[in-house]
């Protein structure tokens, strides 16, 4: 598993067409948008909640490489 750190209004490209962008960061969740032009179904926004069973110290960010 890769953990990639991104701040508000930063995004990553997955494959050739899927863009995941961080919209807002809250204490217990993050709001993201997932843009998949032409894909069915079209996904736009999703709230992602922190899994309380994972210790924050266990999460290690990695550098994104192309």
Buried (B, 14 or more C-beta within 10 A) or exposed (E): EEEEEBEEEEBEEEEEEBBBBBBEEEEEEBBBBBBBEEEEEEEEEEEEEEEEEEEEEEEEEEEEEE
